[in-house]
Amino acid sequence: MGVAEYIAELFAFAIIVFFVVRYIVPPARKAMRAQQETIRAQIERAQETEKRLAVAEAKYADALVEAREEAAKIRDNARADAQRIVEEMRAQADREVERIRQRGEEELANRRQSLMRELHAYLGQRSVAVADRLVEEHLADAGARSATVDRFLDELDAMSARDEAATSEPSLVASKGES
């Protein structure tokens, strides 16, 4: 039984191999090919995606550089605008300070004039009141009154003597000039 068994086992093995080759290998190859095609397509998509990713990263880097440049421009413009606004505000504040200073000086001058008028009026009233009081006190004393009247009469006499001397001098000068 050795050979017949061996041949029977060989024949059974050949039939199994035939069924495997005929019915199992083609669908397995087909499935493997489909799987390989799927893997190849995925690899191609991955490579294409990598290329698109590289392009997108380059665009992103360019956009980032451009955005930074634009931000720097905007920041510089904002600083320039801020500086211009500060200068305008300072100029406006200087004008306002000058206007307030002038108004203050005008108000001070007006106040000074008003105070001077009030002071002159007050001093005038006080002077009249003091003079009135002094005259009343002076005239209240009978001796002082008669001394004042005498002095007034003496002053009138002195003035008339001067007037007479002044009128007589031109005639003296004229008589000396004729000689």
Buried (B, 14 or more C-beta within 10 A) or exposed (E): EEEEEEEEEEEEEEEEEEEEEEEEEEEEEEEEEEEEEEEEEEEEEEEEEEEEEEEEEEEEEEEEEEEEEEEEEEEEEEEEEEEEEEEEEEEEEEEEEEEEEEEEEEEEEEEEEEEEEEEEEEEEEEEEEEEEEEEEEEEEEEEEEEEBEEEEEEEEEEEEEEEEEEEEEEEEEEEEEEE
